[in-house]
Every structure is written in C-alpha cells, then in structure tokens.
Amino acid sequence: MAIIITDECINCGACEPECPNNAIYEAGMQWAIADGNDLTGRFNLASGAEVDVHEKFAPVSDEVYYIVPDKCTECVGFHEEPQCAAVCPVDCCVPDPDHVETEEILLDRKSRLHL
C-alpha cells in the first residue's frame, strides 16, 4: 500500500528529500510522473489511465505535504522501511488503507519509474 501524510503534518519538509521516487510534494504543488526522473512518453497509472509523464495534476492536498500514490513504492527495493515515516518527527506518514498493493506491484512501479 502507498503511504499517506495525515493532517497532523507540521509541514517541516523532512520527508520530501528522503523519497527515492520523488513522490512527496509540498502542499498546493502540482505534480507529474516525470518530476525528479528521466521518464519520457506515457505511463500507466494504478487506475488504468495512461498519461503523458509530463502532464501536471492538481495537488492531492492544499494544507500539508502529500504523497502521490502512483509514485509511491513504500521504498520497496530501496530501503527496509518507508523513509518518509522514518524521518517524520510527528509520525504522520502512515500506510494508506485506500491504496493496498502487493510487493510485486510496488517493485513493478519502481522499475517503471527508474529506467
């Protein structure tokens, strides 16, 4: 499952640089699959939608830092635990029950995000 940032977030920003997938964004910032990587072309989202990797999407949150589920791999293939949760001073990076995924799915996403 992806990780979410709860509304207890204090907007310290400690999580953002720790994410190996560049899946964490400051509140109110638009996001794209290509942010922080060298991807080009199209990318299949978990919903089945195919998007241009440079297409900008609306922020997930306007209040606190947020994690894009389609870019989150829970650090599988990189670290033993999600790094956002490891560095969060208020423990607001928690598993997202709305995005439950297997390790196989997370590893596939990792391979598609990091060519």
Secondary structure, DSSP 8 states (H G I E B T S, - for coil): --EEE-TT-----SSGGG-TT--EE-TT--B-TTTTS---SEEE-TTS-EEETT--B--S-SSS-EE-TTT--TTTTT-SS-HHHHH-TT--EEE-TTS---HHHHHHHHHHH--
